[in-house]
């Protein structure tokens, strides 16, 4: 074409080769665990361009991970419950109810997590009473007693994933509660898929999404 654009054989849309090349580079940086700011600097694009693509990727991951889990759910070996709290909030006991409660399953060395109902439903009484120490101690005890778990050993795939998630989230300076789910699924994808498989999987998913 005179404008230099190419036609996609799947969706019939036309794209700039430079735009496609830039998108492929950003996908590769996502797979190598860069955040959007790092990726933008490395690829020489705006932060908004990198962030928009990264958000598109995050939106296609939940369906992939759920499908993986559904195909192997009969092979679940272990599961355990975990509270994740943003690093910036860990020094203040009043933030315990902002933690994300999740149930994580191990199926054949891969993980799948379900977010439990938010804990902030307990927060109003906690703050109104002003009994920070008492509530923190008793609530922590409640969680330990009512924890859902089936584990064969302490050093297991689930614990390894939680460590990975904790390190992964340090790349971001806090994530809104409504978006945490997508960052959790990003961590699952990076944990479950070897780096040499990630790019091909994401290219396929994004191509399929464009074709719809």
BELGI-V680469 format. One record per residue. N is the residue number from 1. RES is the residue in three letters. D_LAST is the distance of its C-alpha to the last C-alpha in Angstrom with 2 decimals. Layout:
<<N RES D_LAST> <N RES D_LAST>>
//
This chain:
<<1 UNK 24.16> <2 UNK 26.92> <3 UNK 25.05> <4 UNK 24.37> <5 UNK 20.58> <6 UNK 18.72> <7 UNK 15.87> <8 UNK 13.01> <9 UNK 13.36> <10 UNK 9.81> <11 UNK 7.79> <12 UNK 11.25> <13 UNK 11.60> <14 UNK 15.05> <15 UNK 16.23> <16 UNK 19.75> <17 UNK 21.15> <18 UNK 22.96> <19 UNK 19.96> <20 UNK 18.28> <21 UNK 21.69> <22 UNK 22.11> <23 UNK 18.83> <24 UNK 19.90> <25 UNK 23.31> <26 UNK 22.10> <27 UNK 20.05> <28 UNK 23.33> <29 UNK 25.32> <30 UNK 23.21> <31 UNK 23.84> <32 UNK 27.51> <33 UNK 27.63> <34 UNK 28.15> <35 UNK 27.46> <36 UNK 25.80> <37 UNK 29.25> <38 UNK 30.41> <39 UNK 27.27> <40 UNK 27.58> <41 UNK 31.20> <42 UNK 30.68> <43 UNK 27.89> <44 UNK 29.69> <45 UNK 26.95> <46 UNK 27.11> <47 UNK 26.80> <48 UNK 24.10> <49 UNK 21.92> <50 UNK 22.45> <51 UNK 22.12> <52 UNK 18.78> <53 UNK 17.29> <54 UNK 19.19> <55 UNK 17.92> <56 UNK 14.24> <57 UNK 15.42> <58 UNK 17.35> <59 UNK 14.58> <60 UNK 12.74> <61 UNK 16.19> <62 UNK 17.28> <63 UNK 14.94> <64 UNK 16.04> <65 UNK 19.62> <66 UNK 19.72> <67 UNK 18.54> <68 UNK 21.21> <69 UNK 23.77> <70 UNK 23.14> <71 UNK 23.71> <72 UNK 26.99> <73 UNK 28.23> <74 UNK 31.23> <75 UNK 32.38> <76 UNK 32.77> <77 UNK 36.02> <78 UNK 36.64> <79 UNK 35.42> <80 UNK 36.85> <81 UNK 36.53> <82 UNK 36.39> <83 UNK 36.84> <84 UNK 35.25> <85 UNK 36.78> <86 UNK 35.99> <87 UNK 38.69> <88 UNK 39.90> <89 UNK 40.75> <90 UNK 42.62> <91 UNK 46.06> <92 UNK 46.15> <93 UNK 46.59> <94 UNK 45.39> <95 UNK 41.80> <96 UNK 41.75> <97 UNK 39.82> <98 UNK 37.01> <99 UNK 36.32> <100 UNK 33.06> <101 UNK 34.02> <102 UNK 31.89> <103 UNK 32.30> <104 UNK 31.40> <105 UNK 31.29> <106 UNK 32.15> <107 UNK 30.68> <108 UNK 31.95> <109 UNK 32.32> <110 UNK 28.92> <111 UNK 28.52> <112 UNK 26.44> <113 UNK 27.46> <114 UNK 27.35> <115 UNK 28.46> <116 UNK 31.40> <117 UNK 32.36> <118 UNK 33.47> <119 UNK 37.17> <120 UNK 37.72> <121 UNK 38.74> <122 UNK 42.11> <123 UNK 42.41> <124 UNK 44.18> <125 UNK 47.20> <126 UNK 47.39> <127 UNK 47.71> <128 UNK 49.88> <129 UNK 52.40> <130 UNK 52.75> <131 UNK 53.35> <132 UNK 51.12> <133 UNK 53.03> <134 UNK 53.52> <135 UNK 49.97> <136 UNK 48.53> <137 UNK 50.92> <138 UNK 50.48> <139 UNK 46.72> <140 UNK 46.47> <141 UNK 48.84> <142 UNK 46.79> <143 UNK 43.62> <144 UNK 45.55> <145 UNK 47.10> <146 UNK 43.98> <147 UNK 41.72> <148 UNK 39.46> <149 UNK 39.87> <150 UNK 40.41> <151 UNK 41.36> <152 UNK 43.39> <153 UNK 44.35> <154 UNK 44.26> <155 UNK 42.66> <156 UNK 39.42> <157 UNK 35.73> <158 UNK 34.96> <159 UNK 37.66> <160 UNK 36.47> <161 UNK 32.97> <162 UNK 34.55> <163 UNK 36.56> <164 UNK 33.50> <165 UNK 31.69> <166 UNK 34.84> <167 UNK 35.03> <168 UNK 31.35> <169 UNK 31.60> <170 UNK 34.58> <171 UNK 32.29> <172 UNK 31.25> <173 UNK 33.79> <174 UNK 32.81> <175 UNK 29.46> <176 UNK 29.00> <177 UNK 29.05> <178 UNK 25.70> <179 UNK 24.08> <180 UNK 26.22> <181 UNK 23.85> <182 UNK 21.29> <183 UNK 24.21> <184 UNK 25.50> <185 UNK 22.31> <186 UNK 22.47> <187 UNK 26.03> <188 UNK 25.17> <189 UNK 22.68> <190 UNK 25.34> <191 UNK 28.02> <192 UNK 26.36> <193 UNK 25.00> <194 UNK 27.54> <195 UNK 27.06> <196 UNK 26.74> <197 UNK 23.61> <198 UNK 21.72> <199 UNK 20.37> <200 UNK 18.88> <201 UNK 17.16> <202 UNK 15.70> <203 UNK 14.62> <204 UNK 12.72> <205 UNK 11.08> <206 UNK 10.21> <207 UNK 9.00> <208 UNK 6.64> <209 UNK 5.47> <210 UNK 5.51> <211 UNK 3.82> <212 UNK 0.00>>
//
